[in-house]
Amino acid sequence: MTIQDAAAFEKTKADFSVEKMLEIRAKAQEAVDRIASRVQVGMLEEDANKLVVDTLKEMGATKAFHKPYIRFGSNTTITFGADSVPGIRLGADDIFFIDIAPVWDGYEGDAGDTFVTGSNPELKRCAVDAKKIFEAVANKWKKEKATGVELYDFAQKMAKDLGWELNMDLGGHRLGDYSSAEHYEGPLHEITFHPKANIWMVEIHIRNPQNTFGAFYEDLLI
């Protein structure tokens, strides 16, 4: 990929506002926290997904650039785009994650985080490590001017060192004024230039080696 590719892939509309982009980022993160606070032990995943949709509507999202997800328990290992196993209820000592992509005011909000019920130390460690890997990746991006390829090579190694497997199907993506996919639909992990601030999402989806549970975290490179 060349400098010309970078210019094309990182294009935004003439009136693109970084301030507005960061405002929408914060609103998406608020939505995730609001949804998580309404999830209850014993709830069916299907009902929780309805809760996600209702919460986003309540917050004024009229569209989304991908279907919202909430995954419970063993379904947290399932990759983006794949259907959950039906009939899963959230246990008292369990894990779940939320992944939303609402559009507000012509800007793409995107947020994902993992939550744990109970006190299982491995579930807690998985949730913490997903965010820890993201933070290390963001730090490498900022300090070393790393490429997308380098960021995900680093994330993959870090996940392995922590005892997890990184799902490379979720390899980051463009974000921005809707629809940023018009400029680039591929993953961040294939980008061979240093991605610029405020328009690239890093996605971290890790799973335990037995593939029985996982965790997800994503945020914008800022």
MIVEXPA-524480 format. One line per field, with one value per residue (C-alpha): z, y, x. Coordinates in pm, whole numbers. Layout:
MIVEXPA-524480
Z = (Z, ...)
Y = (Y, ...)
X = (X, ...)
This chain:
MIVEXPA-524480
Z = (0, -97, 28, -239, -90, 254, 119, -42, 253, 509, 319, 505, 398, 368, 681, 894, 1257, 1493, 1784, 1667, 1607, 1967, 2095, 1912, 2043, 2400, 2331, 2200, 2510, 2727, 2540, 2613, 2984, 2988, 2821, 3057, 3361, 3237, 3175, 3450, 3555, 3418, 3110, 2772, 2519, 2270, 2517, 2586, 2215, 2211, 2506, 2303, 2012, 2242, 2427, 2105, 1980, 2314, 2266, 1921, 1690, 1367, 1192, 1247, 1022, 1156, 1355, 1732, 1932, 2285, 2353, 2669, 2809, 2551, 2273, 2356, 2147, 1831, 1568, 1425, 1178, 1297, 1472, 1842, 1972, 2082, 2431, 2632, 2969, 3162, 3469, 3812, 3747, 3379, 3107, 2832, 2582, 2390, 2040, 1893, 1586, 1598, 1366, 1516, 1321, 1026, 1235, 1313, 1681, 1765, 2104, 2259, 2606, 2823, 3160, 3423, 3672, 3986, 4081, 3847, 3823, 3470, 3333, 3502, 3370, 3017, 3031, 3176, 2927, 2621, 2729, 2835, 2487, 2327, 2547, 2461, 2090, 2114, 2294, 2025, 1755, 1927, 2024, 1736, 1441, 1376, 1074, 1099, 1022, 1301, 1549, 1501, 1492, 1830, 1958, 1849, 2031, 2346, 2353, 2321, 2598, 2824, 2745, 2495, 2123, 1925, 1672, 1360, 1190, 1392, 1274, 1316, 1059, 931, 1114, 1063, 893, 753, 548, 595, 426, 97, 138, 285, 380, 470, 809, 989, 1029, 654, 648, 569, 661, 995, 1047, 1139, 1448, 1502, 1213, 1292, 1535, 1701, 1781, 2028, 2053, 2260, 2351, 2590, 2431, 2502, 2312, 2591, 2661, 2528, 2568, 2335, 2354, 2091, 2077, 1849, 1801, 1925)
Y = (0, 340, 695, 738, 443, 606, 929, 738, 505, 788, 1025, 1209, 1460, 1821, 1923, 1631, 1742, 1565, 1729, 1580, 1242, 1233, 1341, 1048, 811, 915, 871, 517, 429, 572, 350, 39, 124, 198, -136, -326, -173, -311, -666, -907, -1255, -1509, -1300, -1473, -1345, -1292, -1062, -876, -810, -652, -441, -324, -217, -42, 145, 273, 390, 561, 742, 865, 632, 605, 367, 155, 57, -299, -507, -462, -764, -886, -1228, -1434, -1708, -1959, -1732, -1483, -1704, -1651, -1418, -1107, -1177, -1532, -1620, -1698, -2037, -1969, -2008, -1899, -1741, -1523, -1705, -1570, -1633, -1551, -1321, -1113, -849, -573, -450, -161, 62, 337, 638, 978, 1304, 1141, 1010, 647, 562, 235, 80, -261, -385, -698, -744, -1017, -1135, -1311, -1354, -1611, -1499, -1629, -1458, -1135, -1172, -1225, -909, -706, -843, -751, -387, -422, -545, -256, -4, -154, -146, 218, 307, 137, 323, 654, 609, 404, 525, 157, 31, -161, -484, -416, -329, -659, -866, -710, -773, -1137, -1197, -1018, -1219, -1544, -1438, -1375, -1719, -1619, -1655, -1337, -1360, -1203, -1202, -884, -690, -329, -100, 252, 480, 835, 1021, 776, 580, 547, 205, 393, 472, 144, -173, -391, -458, -237, -537, -526, -157, -111, 260, 440, 502, 858, 960, 970, 746, 394, 142, -124, -439, -696, -1025, -1289, -1644, -1903, -2195, -2429, -2190, -2188, -1812, -1488, -1112, -813, -454, -184, 185, 462, 548, 908)
X = (0, 137, 105, -163, -353, -332, -479, -768, -832, -824, -1051, -1326, -1590, -1481, -1672, -1548, -1515, -1274, -1456, -1787, -1622, -1496, -1837, -1999, -1729, -1816, -2188, -2131, -1929, -2207, -2455, -2246, -2236, -2610, -2686, -2455, -2627, -2961, -2839, -2944, -2838, -3086, -3164, -3177, -2926, -3209, -3388, -3064, -3022, -3369, -3255, -2955, -3176, -3424, -3148, -2992, -3332, -3392, -3059, -3165, -2973, -3173, -2935, -2624, -2337, -2346, -2590, -2547, -2435, -2446, -2292, -2334, -2109, -1991, -2122, -1843, -1612, -1820, -1678, -1839, -2118, -2184, -2509, -2510, -2616, -2977, -3117, -2812, -2892, -2649, -2522, -2438, -2067, -2042, -1906, -2069, -1969, -2144, -2053, -2252, -2221, -2485, -2483, -2563, -2567, -2394, -2104, -2025, -2023, -1850, -1787, -1736, -1654, -1675, -1841, -1830, -2089, -1963, -1599, -1444, -1078, -1016, -1325, -1217, -863, -992, -1204, -916, -662, -871, -854, -489, -394, -585, -404, -64, -150, -264, 60, 269, 75, 138, 503, 641, 430, 355, 160, -166, 20, 271, -4, -183, 137, 213, -142, -128, 201, 83, -240, -43, 197, -103, -246, -515, -581, -647, -930, -781, -1124, -1181, -878, -984, -1147, -1208, -1447, -1566, -1845, -2100, -2017, -1642, -1661, -1688, -1318, -1190, -1377, -1078, -922, -673, -441, -364, -267, 103, 117, 85, -288, -379, -570, -947, -1059, -934, -1083, -871, -1072, -942, -1131, -952, -1053, -918, -730, -1023, -1252, -1510, -1517, -1378, -1369, -1394, -1279, -1256, -1184, -1063, -696, -681)
